[in-house]
Amino acid sequence: MDNNKSLSLNVTQDLIVTDPALKNMIQYVNIGKYNDAIKWIQNKSKEEEQVVSRSEKFDAYPADGAVAFHEVLRRVYGWIEQLPIPGFWGDKPPQMLVVEVAPGVHREIPWGRIAVPNIDGEMHLGAVNEHGVWKFQITGTVKKKHVHLVNGLCEQTRQHLREHSIYRGQPVKLEWVEEDATMFTPGSEGFDTPRFMPPTGLWKGDLVLPRFTYEEINATIFSLIENSNRARVMGVPTKRLVLAAGPYGTGKTLTATITAELCRKHKRTFIYLRDVEHLADAIYFAQHYAPACVFAEDIDRVKDVDAIDKISNTIDGVDTKQMDVLFILTTNHVDQIPKKFLRSGRSDMIIEFTPPDAEAAGRLIMKYSEGTRDDTVTIEDAVEIGADLASVAMIPASIREVVERSKLFALAYDRHFISKVDLERAAHGVKKQCEMLNEKRPATLPAHLEEVGTIVRNVNSKNAVARN
C-alpha cells in the first residue's frame, strides 16, 4: 500500500493539474481512498457522456464565417459529413450554400446540420441577427467530453477570419432581395451574400471633372484612403460622411468605381449599396470589416420617415462613433433630402457635381478621341469646342457622342482620323439636339442647405464658400 501511495505521489508531482475535480480524485488516491477515486471516475465518465449544447457567434458575415469554418475543418479532418434536415413530412436533403469567394469564383459550402469526425454529436451552421447585425453562428449539440474540440474549432475559425476573410479589404456589392432571399435561417428573415466587384483598371486620372470639383474629391475621399495612417496622426476623424450632389451623368458613379479601386489597392473594404434603404445594414456590415468605405446612391429616394430615422440614428449612433468608415452618399435631387437627415448624419462635406466646364469638356474630347484624331487637333482646339458644349450644360455621355459623330464625318469625307472640323460639325449637331430637348435640371444646392452648417465648394469660382 505504501508503495502504491509512493507511486501515486511521484506521478502527481510530475503533472500540472488545474482541474479542481481531478485534484480531488488524485487526493483520494494519495490517501488510499481508492473506492472514492473509482466512484469519482465513474461519475466523471457519466458526466462526460452527457449531451450538452454549445453556441458560438462570430463577428463575421454568415457566408464569410461558413467559408472560414469549412477551411478549418478541411485542414483538420479533410472531410465532414452533412446531415439531412428533419421535417414534419420527412427529412430534407442536406443544405449547400453557394458563396462567391472571389470575383466570378463560386464555391459550395456546407450549411445547416453537419457531423464532424471524432466529435460525438452534431453541429449546426447558421446565422443570427443580433441587434440588426447578421453574424455567423455555430451551435454544437455534442457530448461534454468533446466540447473542448468544438471550442478549438471555433478559435481556429476566428483566427482564419482575422487572416483570410474573403470580404476584408475587397470591393463588394450588397443587395437584398426580400422576396427571394438566397439563404434562410429557421425562424428569421433571409439574407443575401455579397457580390464581388471585378477589377476595372480605372484610376484617378480617368475621372475628368471641373478642376475644383476634382480637387475636393481628391482631398476629401481619395487622399483619406491613400493616407489613412497619416490622417490619424494628424487627428483627422476616421469616420466621415460626404454627400455628392448633382444632376444625372456628372461623374458620381464613376467616382464610386475609382474609389473602389483605390480601396482595393489600400486594403480598405469597399461596400457599394444598390438600395439606399438598406444603408443601416451596410453600416453593420462595415463594422465587421473596417476600415471600410460605404458608397450608397440616391439617398433622396428614401421618403419614409422611419427609414430616415433608422439611417440617421445608425450613422450617428454610439456603436459607430469610433468606426473607421468613410460614408459617401449621392443624390440627384439634393433639394429633396430631409433637413433632419442632414443634421443627424452630420455631413462633413457636400461636393457639388456639375456638367463639365470648358476645360473639362476639352479634356474629355481629347480623352474620348485618343488614337482616332488628327495630330493637328490640339488641347486648345478641344477647349474651344468644349466651351460651346459647356454653354448647354452638356454631360460627359453627350460629349462622347460628339466624338463618335465626328468619326462619322471623317468616314463620310474618306478620312482615317478626326479633324477639328469634324469635331465642330458634330458638336453643332449634338448641341442643337440638347437645346431641342431643353432638359430641365434640378438645382444642386438649394438655399436650405445653408442651415445645416456644412462646407460647400462653388466650382465656378476659385474661392471656397463656407455656409454656416
Secondary structure as GFF3:
##gff-version 3
##sequence-region A 1 468
A	DSSP	alpha_helix	2	14	.	.	.	ID=ss1
A	DSSP	alpha_helix	20	30	.	.	.	ID=ss2
A	DSSP	alpha_helix	34	48	.	.	.	ID=ss3
A	DSSP	beta_strand	51	58	.	.	.	ID=ss4
A	DSSP	alpha_helix	62	76	.	.	.	ID=ss5
A	DSSP	beta_strand	81	82	.	.	.	ID=ss6
A	DSSP	beta_strand	95	102	.	.	.	ID=ss7
A	DSSP	beta_strand	105	115	.	.	.	ID=ss8
A	DSSP	beta_strand	121	130	.	.	.	ID=ss9
A	DSSP	beta_strand	133	143	.	.	.	ID=ss10
A	DSSP	three_ten_helix	144	146	.	.	.	ID=ss11
A	DSSP	alpha_helix	147	164	.	.	.	ID=ss12
A	DSSP	beta_strand	171	174	.	.	.	ID=ss13
A	DSSP	three_ten_helix	178	180	.	.	.	ID=ss14
A	DSSP	beta_strand	195	196	.	.	.	ID=ss15
A	DSSP	three_ten_helix	204	206	.	.	.	ID=ss16
A	DSSP	alpha_helix	211	217	.	.	.	ID=ss17
A	DSSP	pi_helix	218	222	.	.	.	ID=ss18
A	DSSP	alpha_helix	223	226	.	.	.	ID=ss19
A	DSSP	alpha_helix	228	233	.	.	.	ID=ss20
A	DSSP	beta_strand	240	245	.	.	.	ID=ss21
A	DSSP	alpha_helix	252	265	.	.	.	ID=ss22
A	DSSP	beta_strand	269	273	.	.	.	ID=ss23
A	DSSP	three_ten_helix	276	278	.	.	.	ID=ss24
A	DSSP	alpha_helix	279	289	.	.	.	ID=ss25
A	DSSP	beta_strand	292	296	.	.	.	ID=ss26
A	DSSP	three_ten_helix	299	301	.	.	.	ID=ss27
A	DSSP	alpha_helix	305	315	.	.	.	ID=ss28
A	DSSP	three_ten_helix	318	320	.	.	.	ID=ss29
A	DSSP	beta_strand	325	331	.	.	.	ID=ss30
A	DSSP	three_ten_helix	334	336	.	.	.	ID=ss31
A	DSSP	alpha_helix	339	345	.	.	.	ID=ss32
A	DSSP	beta_strand	349	352	.	.	.	ID=ss33
A	DSSP	alpha_helix	358	368	.	.	.	ID=ss34
A	DSSP	alpha_helix	379	390	.	.	.	ID=ss35
A	DSSP	alpha_helix	396	412	.	.	.	ID=ss36
A	DSSP	alpha_helix	420	437	.	.	.	ID=ss37
A	DSSP	three_ten_helix	447	451	.	.	.	ID=ss38
A	DSSP	beta_strand	455	457	.	.	.	ID=ss39
A	DSSP	beta_strand	464	466	.	.	.	ID=ss40
###
